[in-house]
């Protein structure tokens, strides 16, 4: 993953997300870590079809030294967000939390682990409860483990 430092990175096509990520990166999270009432990280993934490095900002929680993400995207659609599809294809990712940057491996939580982490994330961000009620799919919970 060290060769990622030599590659161009593409920010989210959503203007507000791209602007958030740029503020976060520029200030090492000083502007953007707490956004939308939640802690945020910057996730860089390799695109499953483009092969490009793609970057987005996401809410996160913590659990036993791991970082927890919710792949809600637009909860009223029947598809998962692009970043989630990319990490399922290419689970090795780069993460930035405040000024710390590190590599991690992503996996989808399942069964009792998913249920427990889902409850934890809903406590942190009650909006996920609304997303769940509106969604036609089970919203994935992603676990990031440092490499």
C-alpha positions as CSV (number, residue, x, y, z in Angstrom):
1,X,0.0,0.0,0.0
2,X,3.0,2.3,0.3
3,X,2.9,2.9,-3.4
4,X,-0.4,4.7,-2.8
5,X,1.6,7.8,-1.8
6,X,2.7,8.2,-5.4
7,X,-0.8,8.0,-6.9
8,X,-3.4,10.7,-7.6
9,X,-6.4,10.5,-5.3
10,X,-9.9,11.4,-6.5
11,X,-12.3,12.9,-4.0
12,X,-16.0,12.1,-3.8
13,X,-18.1,13.3,-6.7
14,X,-20.5,14.8,-4.1
15,X,-19.3,18.4,-3.8
16,X,-20.1,18.8,-0.1
17,X,-18.3,15.5,0.7
18,X,-15.3,16.5,-1.4
19,X,-15.1,19.9,0.3
20,X,-15.4,18.3,3.7
21,X,-12.6,15.9,2.9
22,X,-10.3,18.7,1.6
23,X,-10.9,20.7,4.8
24,X,-10.2,17.6,6.9
25,X,-7.0,16.7,5.0
26,X,-5.7,20.3,5.1
27,X,-6.2,20.7,8.8
28,X,-5.5,17.1,10.0
29,X,-9.1,16.9,11.0
30,X,-9.1,20.2,12.9
31,X,-11.9,21.2,10.6
32,X,-14.1,18.2,9.8
33,X,-13.4,15.6,12.5
34,X,-16.6,16.6,14.2
35,X,-19.1,17.1,11.5
36,X,-22.8,16.3,11.4
37,X,-22.7,15.6,15.2
38,X,-20.4,12.7,14.8
39,X,-16.7,11.8,14.6
40,X,-15.5,11.5,11.0
41,X,-12.6,9.8,9.3
42,X,-11.3,10.0,5.7
43,X,-11.3,6.6,3.9
44,X,-9.3,6.0,0.8
45,X,-10.2,2.9,-1.3
46,X,-9.2,1.5,-4.7
47,X,-12.0,1.7,-7.2
48,X,-13.2,-1.7,-8.2
49,X,-13.6,-0.8,-11.9
50,X,-11.5,2.3,-12.3
51,X,-8.5,1.2,-10.3
52,X,-8.2,4.8,-9.0
53,X,-7.7,5.8,-5.4
54,X,-11.0,7.3,-4.2
55,X,-11.5,9.3,-1.0
56,X,-14.5,10.0,1.0
57,X,-15.4,11.2,4.5
58,X,-17.5,9.0,6.8
59,X,-18.9,8.9,10.3
60,X,-17.2,6.3,12.5
61,X,-17.4,4.6,15.9
62,X,-14.8,2.6,17.8
63,X,-15.0,-0.9,19.2
64,X,-12.1,-2.7,20.9
65,X,-9.5,-0.8,18.9
66,X,-11.3,-1.2,15.6
67,X,-13.2,1.4,13.7
68,X,-16.8,0.9,12.7
69,X,-18.5,2.3,9.6
70,X,-22.1,2.1,8.5
71,X,-22.6,1.7,4.7
72,X,-25.9,3.6,4.6
73,X,-25.3,5.8,1.6
74,X,-28.7,6.9,0.4
75,X,-30.8,4.7,2.5
76,X,-33.8,4.9,0.3
77,X,-32.0,3.2,-2.6
78,X,-31.7,-0.5,-3.1
79,X,-27.9,-0.3,-3.7
80,X,-25.0,0.0,-1.4
81,X,-22.8,3.1,-1.5
82,X,-19.8,2.9,-4.0
83,X,-17.2,3.1,-1.2
84,X,-18.7,-0.1,0.3
85,X,-18.7,-1.9,-3.0
86,X,-15.1,-0.9,-3.5
87,X,-13.9,-2.1,-0.1
88,X,-15.6,-5.4,-0.6
89,X,-13.7,-5.9,-3.8
90,X,-10.5,-4.3,-2.4
91,X,-10.5,-4.6,1.4
92,X,-7.1,-3.0,2.0
93,X,-7.8,0.7,2.7
94,X,-6.1,3.8,3.9
95,X,-7.6,5.7,6.8
96,X,-7.0,9.2,8.3
97,X,-8.3,10.0,11.8
98,X,-7.3,13.6,12.7
99,X,-3.6,13.7,11.8
100,X,-3.0,10.0,11.9
101,X,-2.8,8.0,8.7
102,X,-2.7,4.2,8.6
103,X,-3.6,1.1,6.6
104,X,-6.5,-1.1,7.5
105,X,-8.4,-4.1,6.2
106,X,-12.2,-3.8,5.9
107,X,-14.7,-6.5,6.4
108,X,-18.5,-6.7,6.8
109,X,-19.8,-7.6,10.3
110,X,-22.3,-10.4,10.3
111,X,-24.7,-12.1,12.7
112,X,-24.5,-11.2,16.4
113,X,-21.5,-9.0,15.8
114,X,-23.3,-6.9,13.2
115,X,-26.4,-6.6,15.5
116,X,-24.2,-5.4,18.5
117,X,-22.2,-2.9,16.3
118,X,-25.4,-1.7,14.6
119,X,-26.9,-0.9,18.1
120,X,-23.7,0.9,19.1
121,X,-23.7,3.0,15.9
122,X,-27.4,3.9,16.3
123,X,-26.7,5.1,19.8
124,X,-23.9,7.4,18.4
125,X,-26.0,8.5,15.4
126,X,-29.7,8.0,15.8
127,X,-30.3,9.0,12.2
128,X,-29.3,5.4,11.3
129,X,-32.5,4.2,12.8
130,X,-34.4,6.4,10.3
131,X,-32.2,5.1,7.4
132,X,-32.9,1.5,8.5
133,X,-36.7,2.1,8.5
134,X,-36.5,3.6,5.0
135,X,-34.1,1.2,3.4
136,X,-35.1,-1.8,1.3
137,X,-31.8,-3.5,2.2
138,X,-29.9,-4.5,5.2
139,X,-27.4,-1.7,5.8
140,X,-23.9,-3.2,6.1
141,X,-21.7,-2.5,9.1
142,X,-18.0,-2.4,8.3
143,X,-15.2,-3.2,10.6
144,X,-11.8,-1.6,9.9
145,X,-8.8,-3.4,11.5
146,X,-5.4,-1.8,11.4
147,X,-2.7,-3.6,9.5
